[in-house]
Amino acid sequence: MQGDDARTSSVGTLAALILLSALKGADLQLLPSSFRAMEHEMGLKPHILGVMALCQGVACAVTGPIWGNLVDCGASRKLLLKVGAGLWGLCTFQLAFTSKVWEMLLLRLLNGAALSMLWPVVQSFIADLTTSKNVGQVCGKVHCAAHFGQVIACLMVVPISEQEIMGLMGWRLALAVVGALSLSVVLFVELAVEEVARSWDSRRFGLLCELRKLAGFFRIRTFCVIVLQGVFGTIPAAAQSFTTMYFQYLSIGNSMCGLITAIRTVGDGIGGALGGYLGDVASSVSPRYGRTCVAMISVTAGSPFVYVVYMAIPREASLGVFFAGILFSMGLFTSWEVPGCLQPMMMNIVPKRHLSSAFSWDVAIVFASGNTLGPLLVGFIAQDIFMYRQTEGSIADMSPELRAHNASALGKALFFSCVIPSLLSALNFTMLFWTYPADRELLKDREASDDESHEAHEGSWLLKDVEGKLTRQQT
């Protein structure tokens, strides 16, 4: 009976994590799906829209390690889930009724701070619920759920974004609905999530402890590679938040734009689940190199797809179905690296008690760079290099020449903002062939000795392990 209870509690916990990930995906998709409607209704230029994404990214970067520190100190992860979901639900709901730019920027900051909670808490739960044989599959399910939420947001928001419904613009109504759903899921977390009680360790709490741990993390070469590739690897995905706007300038209808983006996101979700499975299979065949091979195949597959979508296919509305098929295939093959490689690798190079902090710092650095640079890069390249012309009128009222010019500017900006960072990311992945096997064995040795509890300071376990490894290599 105890085994049945354990399985039931793990299923309920995993279900809650999947639901929260789906809602987070929907929340993150609301802004890019509303770009054109916000430009039309509020006269916001592309670089202002990029700044909104920047505010959310900066907030995630700053607050992520705080959540991770709380998890590693022994705070109730169930409580953190409820607090975070409640906060981002309130912020999203309030955004629906805000028209001042400074208020929207502030709410985006608060929303990002709340959304950053989910990643370290989810990774901590996944570490408890999985083994090395199925960790990629569970990571893939959570990854797929986030993209499912994005699909629902695309299908809901883009077709109605510029319509007035019950006295509200469609994009505002969608914000209100997602905010209300996020608030209601707090009750589901209370009922479904089960966790083993953990004791609070005040010695791990505080900024100084986190900085010591961060210094230790950077002594792990694989961690450095994961962070560096993340900086470059997330720029293309963030830049592609302008893809819906690009299709709208091709005179593709809003409903079709939403469908195309949704189909691409379906490909991402299925690809993530597939990547998690392939990573587990590859790891069983080659524990040292299998996951890196899966990631390399995925990341190098992106550039040809990007060229076809933004440069090779004629910019014609009649090719909407063709765009959808290419983007679905792109998502299917280019979303393997995180669930199939990076998440399981992190769990194999960092001790479990410090895992949430490691994931939080990784996300913090990435959001402070790649995820915030992407939208800004597209906005500034389009405006300052390819002379995108901002307008407050509807696309249907524009001249064919202006539509073609803006579509070309956005397409070229998207292409260059995606391809160059992707190639740099692929180059970084090759370093994992050397760093991961050594760091993986180092953690195994550390767990075998099981003497972490005797260390005086947080982070010293990493520094001493690396120093010992270097001494052995020199000998």
GULOKE-809175 format. One record per residue (C-alpha): x, y, z. Coordinates in steps of 0.2 Angstrom, whole numbers, plus 5000, padded with zeros to 4 digits. Example, Ala and Ser with C-alpha at 12.3 -4.5 7.8 and 13.67 -1.06 7.14 Angstrom:
@c1->5062	c2->4978	c3->5039
@c1->5068	c2->4995	c3->5036
***
This chain:
@c1->5000	c2->5000	c3->5000
@c1->5014	c2->5012	c3->5004
@c1->5021	c2->5009	c3->4986
@c1->5004	c2->5013	c3->4979
@c1->5003	c2->5029	c3->4989
@c1->5020	c2->5034	c3->4983
@c1->5015	c2->5031	c3->4965
@c1->4999	c2->5041	c3->4967
@c1->5008	c2->5055	c3->4975
@c1->5021	c2->5056	c3->4962
@c1->5008	c2->5056	c3->4948
@c1->4999	c2->5070	c3->4957
@c1->5015	c2->5080	c3->4959
@c1->5020	c2->5077	c3->4941
@c1->5002	c2->5082	c3->4935
@c1->5003	c2->5098	c3->4944
@c1->5021	c2->5102	c3->4937
@c1->5014	c2->5099	c3->4920
@c1->4999	c2->5110	c3->4922
@c1->5010	c2->5124	c3->4929
@c1->5022	c2->5122	c3->4915
@c1->5008	c2->5123	c3->4902
@c1->5001	c2->5139	c3->4911
@c1->5019	c2->5147	c3->4911
@c1->5020	c2->5143	c3->4892
@c1->5004	c2->5151	c3->4889
@c1->5009	c2->5167	c3->4899
@c1->5025	c2->5168	c3->4890
@c1->5017	c2->5167	c3->4873
@c1->5004	c2->5181	c3->4877
@c1->5016	c2->5195	c3->4873
@c1->5023	c2->5190	c3->4856
@c1->5006	c2->5185	c3->4851
@c1->5000	c2->5202	c3->4855
@c1->5014	c2->5212	c3->4847
@c1->5005	c2->5218	c3->4832
@c1->4989	c2->5222	c3->4842
@c1->4999	c2->5232	c3->4854
@c1->5007	c2->5242	c3->4840
@c1->4990	c2->5245	c3->4832
@c1->4981	c2->5250	c3->4848
@c1->4995	c2->5259	c3->4858
@c1->5007	c2->5264	c3->4844
@c1->5021	c2->5255	c3->4852
@c1->5037	c2->5253	c3->4841
@c1->5046	c2->5237	c3->4839
@c1->5060	c2->5242	c3->4851
@c1->5048	c2->5246	c3->4865
@c1->5040	c2->5229	c3->4863
@c1->5057	c2->5222	c3->4864
@c1->5060	c2->5232	c3->4880
@c1->5045	c2->5223	c3->4888
@c1->5052	c2->5207	c3->4885
@c1->5069	c2->5213	c3->4892
@c1->5060	c2->5218	c3->4908
@c1->5053	c2->5201	c3->4910
@c1->5070	c2->5193	c3->4906
@c1->5079	c2->5204	c3->4919
@c1->5067	c2->5200	c3->4932
@c1->5069	c2->5182	c3->4929
@c1->5088	c2->5184	c3->4930
@c1->5088	c2->5193	c3->4946
@c1->5075	c2->5183	c3->4956
@c1->5079	c2->5166	c3->4950
@c1->5093	c2->5163	c3->4962
@c1->5082	c2->5169	c3->4976
@c1->5070	c2->5155	c3->4973
@c1->5084	c2->5142	c3->4970
@c1->5092	c2->5147	c3->4987
@c1->5075	c2->5145	c3->4996
@c1->5073	c2->5128	c3->4988
@c1->5091	c2->5122	c3->4993
@c1->5088	c2->5129	c3->5011
@c1->5074	c2->5117	c3->5013
@c1->5059	c2->5129	c3->5010
@c1->5042	c2->5120	c3->5006
@c1->5042	c2->5118	c3->4987
@c1->5023	c2->5116	c3->4987
@c1->5022	c2->5133	c3->4996
@c1->5034	c2->5141	c3->4983
@c1->5023	c2->5134	c3->4969
@c1->5007	c2->5142	c3->4976
@c1->5015	c2->5159	c3->4979
@c1->5023	c2->5160	c3->4962
@c1->5008	c2->5154	c3->4953
@c1->4997	c2->5167	c3->4963
@c1->5009	c2->5181	c3->4959
@c1->5010	c2->5178	c3->4941
@c1->4992	c2->5176	c3->4940
@c1->4988	c2->5193	c3->4948
@c1->5001	c2->5202	c3->4937
@c1->4994	c2->5194	c3->4921
@c1->4976	c2->5198	c3->4926
@c1->4981	c2->5216	c3->4930
@c1->4990	c2->5218	c3->4913
@c1->4973	c2->5216	c3->4904
@c1->4967	c2->5232	c3->4911
@c1->4983	c2->5243	c3->4910
@c1->4986	c2->5256	c3->4896
@c1->5001	c2->5266	c3->4902
@c1->5018	c2->5260	c3->4896
@c1->5027	c2->5262	c3->4913
@c1->5013	c2->5251	c3->4922
@c1->5015	c2->5238	c3->4909
@c1->5034	c2->5238	c3->4911
@c1->5032	c2->5237	c3->4930
@c1->5020	c2->5222	c3->4929
@c1->5031	c2->5213	c3->4917
@c1->5045	c2->5215	c3->4929
@c1->5034	c2->5207	c3->4943
@c1->5028	c2->5194	c3->4931
@c1->5045	c2->5189	c3->4927
@c1->5050	c2->5188	c3->4945
@c1->5035	c2->5176	c3->4949
@c1->5038	c2->5165	c3->4933
@c1->5056	c2->5162	c3->4938
@c1->5050	c2->5152	c3->4953
@c1->5044	c2->5137	c3->4942
@c1->5061	c2->5132	c3->4935
@c1->5071	c2->5128	c3->4951
@c1->5056	c2->5121	c3->4960
@c1->5052	c2->5109	c3->4945
@c1->5070	c2->5103	c3->4943
@c1->5071	c2->5099	c3->4961
@c1->5055	c2->5089	c3->4960
@c1->5061	c2->5080	c3->4944
@c1->5077	c2->5075	c3->4953
@c1->5066	c2->5067	c3->4966
@c1->5054	c2->5058	c3->4954
@c1->5067	c2->5051	c3->4941
@c1->5082	c2->5040	c3->4939
@c1->5096	c2->5041	c3->4926
@c1->5085	c2->5030	c3->4915
@c1->5070	c2->5041	c3->4913
@c1->5075	c2->5058	c3->4918
@c1->5075	c2->5064	c3->4900
@c1->5058	c2->5057	c3->4897
@c1->5051	c2->5067	c3->4912
@c1->5060	c2->5082	c3->4907
@c1->5053	c2->5080	c3->4889
@c1->5035	c2->5079	c3->4896
@c1->5037	c2->5095	c3->4906
@c1->5045	c2->5103	c3->4891
@c1->5030	c2->5097	c3->4880
@c1->5017	c2->5104	c3->4892
@c1->5025	c2->5121	c3->4891
@c1->5024	c2->5121	c3->4873
@c1->5006	c2->5115	c3->4873
@c1->5002	c2->5130	c3->4884
@c1->5010	c2->5141	c3->4870
@c1->4999	c2->5132	c3->4857
@c1->4983	c2->5136	c3->4866
@c1->4989	c2->5154	c3->4868
@c1->4993	c2->5156	c3->4850
@c1->4976	c2->5149	c3->4845
@c1->4967	c2->5160	c3->4857
@c1->4976	c2->5176	c3->4856
@c1->4982	c2->5179	c3->4838
@c1->4965	c2->5177	c3->4829
@c1->4956	c2->5189	c3->4842
@c1->4970	c2->5200	c3->4846
@c1->4964	c2->5215	c3->4836
@c1->4945	c2->5212	c3->4839
@c1->4934	c2->5220	c3->4852
@c1->4925	c2->5208	c3->4863
@c1->4914	c2->5213	c3->4877
@c1->4922	c2->5230	c3->4877
@c1->4939	c2->5223	c3->4878
@c1->4952	c2->5221	c3->4864
@c1->4955	c2->5202	c3->4861
@c1->4973	c2->5202	c3->4868
@c1->4967	c2->5210	c3->4884
@c1->4954	c2->5197	c3->4886
@c1->4966	c2->5183	c3->4884
@c1->4977	c2->5191	c3->4897
@c1->4963	c2->5191	c3->4909
@c1->4958	c2->5173	c3->4906
@c1->4976	c2->5166	c3->4908
@c1->4978	c2->5176	c3->4924
@c1->4962	c2->5169	c3->4931
@c1->4967	c2->5151	c3->4927
@c1->4984	c2->5154	c3->4935
@c1->4975	c2->5160	c3->4951
@c1->4964	c2->5145	c3->4951
@c1->4978	c2->5132	c3->4949
@c1->4984	c2->5137	c3->4966
@c1->4970	c2->5126	c3->4973
@c1->4975	c2->5111	c3->4962
@c1->4993	c2->5112	c3->4968
@c1->4987	c2->5112	c3->4986
@c1->4977	c2->5096	c3->4983
@c1->4989	c2->5086	c3->4971
@c1->5007	c2->5090	c3->4976
@c1->5015	c2->5079	c3->4989
@c1->5032	c2->5082	c3->4996
@c1->5043	c2->5074	c3->5009
@c1->5045	c2->5087	c3->5024
@c1->5063	c2->5095	c3->5024
@c1->5071	c2->5104	c3->5038
@c1->5076	c2->5122	c3->5036
@c1->5095	c2->5125	c3->5036
@c1->5098	c2->5144	c3->5039
@c1->5117	c2->5141	c3->5035
@c1->5113	c2->5140	c3->5017
@c1->5102	c2->5155	c3->5016
@c1->5108	c2->5172	c3->5010
@c1->5117	c2->5181	c3->4996
@c1->5134	c2->5177	c3->5002
@c1->5130	c2->5158	c3->5002
@c1->5124	c2->5159	c3->4984
@c1->5139	c2->5169	c3->4978
@c1->5150	c2->5156	c3->4986
@c1->5140	c2->5142	c3->4977
@c1->5141	c2->5152	c3->4960
@c1->5160	c2->5153	c3->4962
@c1->5160	c2->5134	c3->4965
@c1->5148	c2->5131	c3->4950
@c1->5160	c2->5140	c3->4938
@c1->5174	c2->5128	c3->4943
@c1->5164	c2->5115	c3->4935
@c1->5169	c2->5116	c3->4916
@c1->5153	c2->5107	c3->4910
@c1->5143	c2->5120	c3->4920
@c1->5152	c2->5134	c3->4911
@c1->5149	c2->5126	c3->4894
@c1->5131	c2->5124	c3->4898
@c1->5129	c2->5143	c3->4903
@c1->5140	c2->5149	c3->4888
@c1->5130	c2->5139	c3->4875
@c1->5114	c2->5145	c3->4883
@c1->5118	c2->5163	c3->4881
@c1->5120	c2->5160	c3->4862
@c1->5107	c2->5146	c3->4860
@c1->5092	c2->5156	c3->4867
@c1->5095	c2->5171	c3->4856
@c1->5087	c2->5163	c3->4841
@c1->5071	c2->5157	c3->4851
@c1->5069	c2->5174	c3->4859
@c1->5071	c2->5183	c3->4842
@c1->5058	c2->5172	c3->4834
@c1->5045	c2->5180	c3->4845
@c1->5043	c2->5192	c3->4830
@c1->5039	c2->5178	c3->4818
@c1->5020	c2->5181	c3->4820
@c1->5022	c2->5199	c3->4816
@c1->5033	c2->5194	c3->4801
@c1->5019	c2->5183	c3->4794
@c1->5006	c2->5197	c3->4797
@c1->5016	c2->5208	c3->4786
@c1->5015	c2->5195	c3->4773
@c1->4996	c2->5198	c3->4773
@c1->4993	c2->5181	c3->4781
@c1->4977	c2->5182	c3->4791
@c1->4978	c2->5183	c3->4810
@c1->4969	c2->5166	c3->4811
@c1->4981	c2->5158	c3->4800
@c1->4996	c2->5166	c3->4809
@c1->4990	c2->5159	c3->4825
@c1->4988	c2->5142	c3->4817
@c1->5006	c2->5143	c3->4809
@c1->5013	c2->5148	c3->4826
@c1->5003	c2->5134	c3->4835
@c1->5009	c2->5121	c3->4823
@c1->5027	c2->5126	c3->4825
@c1->5025	c2->5126	c3->4844
@c1->5017	c2->5108	c3->4843
@c1->5033	c2->5103	c3->4834
@c1->5043	c2->5110	c3->4848
@c1->5033	c2->5101	c3->4861
@c1->5034	c2->5084	c3->4852
@c1->5052	c2->5087	c3->4848
@c1->5056	c2->5091	c3->4866
@c1->5047	c2->5074	c3->4872
@c1->5056	c2->5065	c3->4857
@c1->5073	c2->5073	c3->4862
@c1->5071	c2->5068	c3->4880
@c1->5068	c2->5050	c3->4875
@c1->5082	c2->5050	c3->4862
@c1->5094	c2->5057	c3->4876
@c1->5090	c2->5043	c3->4888
@c1->5092	c2->5030	c3->4874
@c1->5109	c2->5038	c3->4868
@c1->5115	c2->5039	c3->4886
@c1->5111	c2->5020	c3->4889
@c1->5122	c2->5017	c3->4874
@c1->5136	c2->5029	c3->4878
@c1->5134	c2->5037	c3->4895
@c1->5149	c2->5048	c3->4891
@c1->5145	c2->5055	c3->4874
@c1->5127	c2->5050	c3->4870
@c1->5118	c2->5065	c3->4876
@c1->5130	c2->5077	c3->4868
@c1->5128	c2->5069	c3->4851
@c1->5109	c2->5071	c3->4852
@c1->5111	c2->5090	c3->4856
@c1->5124	c2->5092	c3->4842
@c1->5112	c2->5085	c3->4829
@c1->5098	c2->5096	c3->4835
@c1->5107	c2->5112	c3->4836
@c1->5115	c2->5111	c3->4819
@c1->5098	c2->5107	c3->4811
@c1->5092	c2->5124	c3->4815
@c1->5101	c2->5135	c3->4802
@c1->5095	c2->5127	c3->4786
@c1->5077	c2->5128	c3->4792
@c1->5079	c2->5147	c3->4797
@c1->5086	c2->5151	c3->4780
@c1->5071	c2->5142	c3->4771
@c1->5058	c2->5151	c3->4782
@c1->5065	c2->5169	c3->4782
@c1->5075	c2->5170	c3->4766
@c1->5071	c2->5156	c3->4753
@c1->5052	c2->5155	c3->4753
@c1->5044	c2->5169	c3->4743
@c1->5035	c2->5181	c3->4755
@c1->5018	c2->5177	c3->4749
@c1->5002	c2->5175	c3->4759
@c1->4997	c2->5160	c3->4748
@c1->5011	c2->5150	c3->4755
@c1->5005	c2->5150	c3->4773
@c1->5002	c2->5131	c3->4774
@c1->5020	c2->5128	c3->4767
@c1->5027	c2->5140	c3->4781
@c1->5017	c2->5129	c3->4794
@c1->5025	c2->5113	c3->4788
@c1->5042	c2->5119	c3->4788
@c1->5041	c2->5127	c3->4805
@c1->5033	c2->5111	c3->4812
@c1->5048	c2->5101	c3->4805
@c1->5060	c2->5114	c3->4812
@c1->5052	c2->5112	c3->4829
@c1->5053	c2->5093	c3->4828
@c1->5071	c2->5093	c3->4825
@c1->5078	c2->5108	c3->4834
@c1->5071	c2->5106	c3->4852
@c1->5081	c2->5091	c3->4858
@c1->5095	c2->5098	c3->4867
@c1->5087	c2->5105	c3->4883
@c1->5077	c2->5089	c3->4889
@c1->5088	c2->5077	c3->4880
@c1->5105	c2->5084	c3->4886
@c1->5107	c2->5099	c3->4896
@c1->5094	c2->5096	c3->4910
@c1->5100	c2->5078	c3->4913
@c1->5118	c2->5083	c3->4912
@c1->5116	c2->5097	c3->4925
@c1->5109	c2->5083	c3->4937
@c1->5124	c2->5073	c3->4934
@c1->5137	c2->5086	c3->4938
@c1->5130	c2->5095	c3->4953
@c1->5125	c2->5087	c3->4969
@c1->5106	c2->5086	c3->4972
@c1->5106	c2->5097	c3->4987
@c1->5113	c2->5112	c3->4977
@c1->5103	c2->5108	c3->4961
@c1->5090	c2->5121	c3->4962
@c1->5103	c2->5135	c3->4964
@c1->5113	c2->5128	c3->4949
@c1->5098	c2->5128	c3->4938
@c1->5093	c2->5146	c3->4944
@c1->5110	c2->5153	c3->4941
@c1->5110	c2->5145	c3->4924
@c1->5093	c2->5153	c3->4919
@c1->5098	c2->5170	c3->4927
@c1->5114	c2->5172	c3->4917
@c1->5104	c2->5166	c3->4901
@c1->5090	c2->5177	c3->4904
@c1->5101	c2->5192	c3->4907
@c1->5109	c2->5189	c3->4890
@c1->5102	c2->5178	c3->4877
@c1->5083	c2->5179	c3->4881
@c1->5084	c2->5198	c3->4882
@c1->5096	c2->5201	c3->4868
@c1->5085	c2->5191	c3->4855
@c1->5070	c2->5203	c3->4854
@c1->5080	c2->5218	c3->4855
@c1->5092	c2->5212	c3->4842
@c1->5078	c2->5209	c3->4830
@c1->5070	c2->5226	c3->4834
@c1->5086	c2->5236	c3->4831
@c1->5092	c2->5227	c3->4816
@c1->5076	c2->5229	c3->4808
@c1->5074	c2->5247	c3->4811
@c1->5092	c2->5253	c3->4810
@c1->5100	c2->5242	c3->4797
@c1->5085	c2->5237	c3->4786
@c1->5075	c2->5252	c3->4789
@c1->5059	c2->5245	c3->4796
@c1->5045	c2->5258	c3->4795
@c1->5034	c2->5259	c3->4811
@c1->5016	c2->5263	c3->4808
@c1->5001	c2->5264	c3->4819
@c1->4989	c2->5260	c3->4805
@c1->4982	c2->5242	c3->4801
@c1->4992	c2->5231	c3->4789
@c1->4977	c2->5230	c3->4778
@c1->4977	c2->5249	c3->4775
@c1->4996	c2->5249	c3->4771
@c1->5002	c2->5250	c3->4753
@c1->5009	c2->5234	c3->4746
@c1->5026	c2->5242	c3->4744
@c1->5027	c2->5246	c3->4763
@c1->5020	c2->5229	c3->4768
@c1->5034	c2->5221	c3->4757
@c1->5047	c2->5233	c3->4764
@c1->5043	c2->5229	c3->4782
@c1->5042	c2->5210	c3->4779
@c1->5059	c2->5210	c3->4771
@c1->5066	c2->5220	c3->4785
@c1->5059	c2->5209	c3->4798
@c1->5064	c2->5193	c3->4788
@c1->5082	c2->5198	c3->4786
@c1->5083	c2->5204	c3->4804
@c1->5076	c2->5187	c3->4810
@c1->5088	c2->5177	c3->4799
@c1->5104	c2->5186	c3->4805
@c1->5098	c2->5186	c3->4823
@c1->5095	c2->5167	c3->4823
@c1->5109	c2->5159	c3->4812
@c1->5125	c2->5167	c3->4819
@c1->5121	c2->5163	c3->4838
@c1->5115	c2->5146	c3->4833
@c1->5132	c2->5142	c3->4825
@c1->5141	c2->5149	c3->4840
@c1->5130	c2->5138	c3->4851
@c1->5134	c2->5122	c3->4841
@c1->5153	c2->5126	c3->4843
@c1->5151	c2->5127	c3->4861
@c1->5142	c2->5110	c3->4862
@c1->5158	c2->5102	c3->4855
@c1->5167	c2->5106	c3->4872
@c1->5155	c2->5094	c3->4881
@c1->5164	c2->5079	c3->4873
@c1->5179	c2->5083	c3->4884
@c1->5171	c2->5091	c3->4900
@c1->5156	c2->5081	c3->4904
@c1->5164	c2->5063	c3->4906
@c1->5177	c2->5070	c3->4919
@c1->5164	c2->5081	c3->4928
@c1->5152	c2->5066	c3->4929
@c1->5165	c2->5055	c3->4936
@c1->5170	c2->5068	c3->4949
@c1->5152	c2->5069	c3->4956
@c1->5151	c2->5050	c3->4957
@c1->5167	c2->5050	c3->4967
@c1->5160	c2->5064	c3->4978
@c1->5144	c2->5055	c3->4981
@c1->5154	c2->5039	c3->4985
@c1->5164	c2->5048	c3->4999
@c1->5148	c2->5056	c3->5005
@c1->5157	c2->5069	c3->5016
@c1->5148	c2->5085	c3->5011
@c1->5140	c2->5087	c3->5028
@c1->5158	c2->5090	c3->5035
@c1->5161	c2->5105	c3->5024
@c1->5161	c2->5122	c3->5033
@c1->5155	c2->5134	c3->5019
@c1->5143	c2->5132	c3->5005
@c1->5152	c2->5131	c3->4989
@c1->5168	c2->5124	c3->4997
@c1->5164	c2->5106	c3->4991
@c1->5165	c2->5112	c3->4973
@c1->5181	c2->5121	c3->4975
@c1->5190	c2->5107	c3->4985
@c1->5184	c2->5094	c3->4972
@c1->5191	c2->5103	c3->4957
@c1->5207	c2->5107	c3->4966
@c1->5209	c2->5089	c3->4970
@c1->5205	c2->5084	c3->4952
@c1->5218	c2->5096	c3->4945
@c1->5231	c2->5089	c3->4957
@c1->5227	c2->5071	c3->4951
@c1->5229	c2->5077	c3->4933
@c1->5246	c2->5085	c3->4936
@c1->5252	c2->5070	c3->4945
***
